[in-house]
Amino acid sequence: MLSEYRDTITLMKQDPNNAMHFKRVFGRHNELDELITEAQKNPRLMTDLEIEELKKEKLHLKDEAYRCILKYKKKHNL
């Protein structure tokens, strides 16, 4: 996710003032990615509607992570 910001993400994860919220968002995004991948491999795990709902949540988390990255970059003049 957001691989073009890999260096900034690494800094953010190490920053104790910022780490909690961003790690939670980033971790949940990755968790959903794994769930969606598994559900797509095995359609009996979830309905298409359930998968779509997870995708929407995942996209929302990506947007939130992006906002956090931009805020962090602005704050730290990166």
N, C-alpha and C positions, 0 to 999 in steps of 0.2 A: 504494500500500500504506500502510495506517495513516494516511490523510490527516488525521485529527483530531490527529495529533501532528506535523504538518508543521514547526512552529516548533522543536520539540525535535529533530527529525531534522536540521534545518539546523545547529543548534548542535552536535549530536553529530558530524556530518561534518567540522566545523571544528576539533573538539577533537583535538589530536595524541595525547593520552593514550588516546583512545577510538576514534579514527577507523579504525584498521586492521581490527579484527574486525567492527565494524558495517558498514563499507563493503563488506567481503567478503560478508557475509550479505545486505545490501541489494542489492548488484550481482548476486549469483547468483540472488536472487529475481526480479529484473527480467529477467535472461537467460532463466530458465525460463518466465516469463510470455510472452516473445516466441516461444520455441520451441513452447510449447503453442498459442498463437494460430495460428502458421504451420501446425502439424500439424493443427489443427482445420479450417483453410481447405483444406488439401490432404491428405486422408486417406491418400494413398499414401506419405506421408513416414514415418508411424509407425502401429503398431497401436493399438487402443484400450487395450490393456494397458500399452503403453509410455507413452501419454499419461497414464494413471491414475497410473503410478509417478512421472512428473514432477510431477503435481499434488500427490501426497503429499509429495514433497521440497519443493515450493514452500510448502505449508502448514507444514511443519516449520520452514522458514526464516522464515516470517512469525511463527510462535510465538517463535522465537529473537530476532527483531528486536524483538518486543513486550517480551520479558523485558529486553533491553538498554535499551530506552526507559524502562521502569519503574525499573530500577536507576539509570540516569543521572538521571532526575527526582528520585529519592530522595536520591541523593548530592549533587545541586546545589540541593536544596530548591525545585524547580520545581512 
